[in-house]
Amino acid sequence: MASVEFENVEKVYSKGDRPAVENFSLSVPDGEFLVLVGPSGCGKSTTLRMVAGLEIPTSGKISIGGKDVTFLAPKDRDIAMVFQNYALYPHMSVEENMSFALKLRGVAKSEIARRVKDAAETLGLTDYLKRLPKALSGGQRQRVALGRAIVREPAVFLFDEPLSNLDAKMRVEMRSEIIHLHQRLKSTIIYVTHDQTEAMTMGERIVVMNEGRIQQVAPPLEVYRRPANPFVAGFIGTPAMNLFPPGMLGRTMIGVRPEDLKLVRADEALPGDVEAVVDFVEPLGSETLVHIVCHGFHASVRCAGFAEFRPGEMLFVKPDMTKAVEFA
């Protein structure tokens, strides 16, 4: 295990282009599970690839365990990377896939056997060691990719959207697997995803990126409750935070989460409540999302259980201003 340090890292692919990553400075403590999240093209995968040595920074410095690795080859960085595609050798068994890199490094056979056995037990692959990848499900193949990384016992694990190819149920299961893996190994993990649910549920801290720049670095709940700017407010959360324009709730833009809005009928409305009309309703079983229009502005309200509101119904929306966020 080891810490990772970024010092003013920048990546420009072609002269005159906007940097893919710009002025990226961050400290990742030893043993932390850090998630980089943001929309496509925000620079998160480029940042991860620079840690792995698959991309070389245009400027700046990257250190692992206090050692400058900015220009080192990937094999000299003591990292293991798990990709979106499983990248397994189709002609090799699970056991052979997991042990291949160790054999290339000249690790003793007894040590290879021990590491593969331990990793297989950790990931529930013991009964599949002799199978070829084509005989495995997508989730099992991703476990093999994880196992291949684990047996290397690296200082840092790097994950580049590893669950993107799995169905929704399997994604939930694999999220749990990776979280438990981190708890057992106490390893340093840098994890890239565009999926905010993965970011919120897996990371000890999350780094929200946009257009190559860091927008906010904080624990997930802090990012959710106190977004640093309107971009973070609009990106994190499903539905996103409602961003009421200046003049509707205050002199500046005001952000309010859907669960912090309450819908009331006219006889319950108080001064300060905002008139609204129901646009459409999404019953989700345990909750109902009610989409409304307030003076031309669209907003979402999360109601517990089943809410009997109809499209076109006139209501008033009551914000909980104690949980609102003001954006200058």
N, C-alpha and C positions, 0 to 999 in steps of 0.2 A: 504494500500500500504506500501511497505517497500523495503529497499535495500537488496541485497544478496552479501555476501562476501565468497570467497573461499580462504583458506590459505593453500598452499602446499598440496592439497588434492591428495591422491593416493588410487587406488583400485587394489588389487591383489586377484584373486579368488583362486589360488592354489599356495602353496609354490614352488618357482622355476620358475613359469610362468612369462612371460613378463607382466608388469602392464597393465590393461585395461585402466586405467587413471593414468597419471604420472605427478607429480609436477604441478598440476593445481592451479594457483593463478589468481584471477580475482575479480574486484569489479563491481557490477551491480547496478547503482544508482536507487533510488526510481523513479518509473514511466518509466523506459527504456524498450524498446522492443529489446531484445537481441536474436539473432539467433545463434545456434550452428549448423555448417554444416560440412560435411565431408563424406568420403566413408563408406560403411558398415564396422563395426568393428573398427572404429576410436575412440570410447569411448564416443561419444556424448550422447547416450541414457543412458549409465551407469552414466554419470555426472548428467543428469536430475533426474534419479532415486535416486541418493544420496541426491539431494535437497529435493525430496519428502519423503525420509525416507524409500524407498523400498529397498535400498542398504545402508550398513554402510561402510564408508571409512575405509580402512586399516590404514591410517594415515592422519593427517591434520585436518582442522576445517572448518565447514560451519556455517555461521551466517545469520539469517533473521531478519531484523530490529534491528540489534545490539545484538540479543539474540543468544547464541550458541545452535544450534539445531542438532549438529552432531549425537547425540545418542537419540534424541527424537523420539517418535512414530509418524507416519504420521499424526494422528488425532490431535496432539499437535503442529503442525507446521504452522497452518493458511495458508495452500496452497490449491489450487484446480488443479486437473490434468485432461487433456483431452487426451485420448489415440487414437491410430490408429484405433482400432475397437471401435465401439460406446458404447459397454458395457451397453446397456439399458436393463431394466427388461421387457421381452416381454409381461408379463401379466398385466403390469401397463400402464395406459394412459400417454400421454405426461406430463400432469399436475402432475400426481403421481410420475413419474420419476424425474421431476425437484424438487419436494418438499420432496422427501423421506429422504435425508440426514438431512434436516432441522428438520423434525419430530423426527428423532433419537436424535437430539441434544436438543430437548425440546423447540424449538422456538415457540412462540405464534402463534396461527392459523391466526390471523389478519396480523401479520408480514410476515408469510409464503405466504399468499394470495397476499400481496403487492409486495413482491419480485418476485413471479412467474409471476404476471401480468406485472410488469415492464420489466422483462427479455423476456417474450413472445412478448411484443410490440417491444422491441429492435431488436429481431431476426425474426420478422414476423411469429410468431407461434400462435398468438391469436386464429385463426380459427381452430387450430389443437389440442387444449389442451385436448379434450376428445378422441382423436384417440389413438389406440395402435401403437407401432412402426412398425408392419408389414404393416400398411396402409400408411406408409410414404416412400418417396424416400430416397436415400442415403444422399443427401444434407440436407434434412429435419431432418433425424436422427442425422446427425452431428450437426445441429443447436440445437437439444434437448440436446446433450452432452455438447455443449457450455452453454446452458441455465442452465443446472444442476450445472456447475461450477460458473456461474455468480451469481446465487442466494445465494451462500455461502458467497459472498462478502469477498474473501480471501485477504491476504496481497500480495500474489504472484500467478500468473497463470502459470502453466507448460503445455506445449503442446508437445506431443511426436508423431511426424509425423501424425498429425490429418487428413491430406488430401490425404493420400496415396491410400485409397480405392475408391476415387472419379474419375469420368472421367475428361478429360482435361477441358471441358467447365465448369463443376461444380467446379473444383479446382480454376479456375480464379475467379468465383463468391464468393467462400468461402474465398479466400485470401482477397478480398475486404471487406467481412463481418468482418473478424478478425481485419483488419487494422482500420476500422471504429469503431469497438468495443473498441480498444485500445485508439483511439482518444477521445471517449466519457467517458470512465472510468478512463483514465489517470493511468492505472494500470501497475504494474511491470510484464513483461511477459518474460519468457525464453522459446524459441521455438526451437525444434529440427527437422531438416530435412536433407535428403540427396540431396534434389532438390535445385540446386543453383539458379534457377529462384525464388523460394520462398524466399531464403535467401536474394537475391539482392533486391527484391521488397518490402519485409516486414520489415526487420531489420533496426533499427537505427544504430546498430553496428552488425557486424557478427564476429563470432569466427570460424576460419577455423581450424579443427583438423585432425590429422593423427597419427595413431599408438599410441593413448592415449595422445598425446602431443598437446599443442596449437602451431599452425604455424603462425597465425597472428590474431590480434584483431584490427579492424578499421571500419569506415563507409564503406558501400558497394562500393561506387565509388572509394574510396582510395584503397581498396583491388583489384578492377578491374584494375585501372590504374597503381598502384604501388605495385604489389604483392611482398611479403617479400622474397620469395624464389621460385625455379622452381616448387615445388609441388603446391603451391598456384596458380602460373601462369598457370599450366596445368590443375588444377581442376576447377577454376572459369572462366566461359566464354564458350559460345557455338557458333562456335567451340572454342577450347582452344587457349590460346596465343601460337603463333609459337615460339619455342625455338631453335634459330639457333645456331649450334655448334661453338666453338671457331675457328676462322680463316675464317669463311664465311662472317661475317659482322664486325668483330672486333677481338681483342685478347682474349676476354672472351665470354661466352655464352650470346647471346643477345635475349631478348624477344620482339616480336612485335605482336600486336593484328591484326587479319585478316583485320579489317577495316583500318588499318594503313599501308597496303601494296597496291601498285598500279601496275597493269599489263600494260606494254607497248610493242609495237612491236619494231623490231630491229631498224627501222629508227628514233625512238623516244628515244632510250636508251642513257644513259649518263655513263661516267666512275663511277664505284661503283655499278651500277645496276647489278643484278645477273641473269644469264641465267637460264631459266626454261622451262619445258615442261608441258603442260596441261595433267593431269591424268584423271579427270572426272569433270563434271559440274552438280551443283544442282540448277536449277531455282526454286525460291521460291516466285515468283510474285513481291513483292516489292524490292527484292534483289536477287542476284545470288551468290552462294558460288562456287568458282573455286578452285579445289584442284590441286596442282602443285607438281612437283618434281624438286628440285634444287640440282644438283650434288649428287643425291642419297638421299637427305633429303626431306621429305614430308612436305608441308605447305598448309595452307588454306588462301584464299583471299576473302574478302567480297566486292562485287561490287554492287553499287546502281542500281536498276531496272533490266532490262534484259541485260545480257552481252553475246555477240555472240562470244564465244570461243569454240573451238572444241577439243576433246581429241587428243593428239599427236601434237598439235600446238606448235611451238617454240615461246617463248616470253621472256621478261625480267621483273623481279620483282624489283620494286623501293620502298624501305622501307622509312617511315617517321621517321628519326632517332631522331627527337625532341620528339617523343612519345615512343621511345624504352626504354627498361629497361635492365640494365646491371647486370648480375649475376656473382659474383666473383667465 
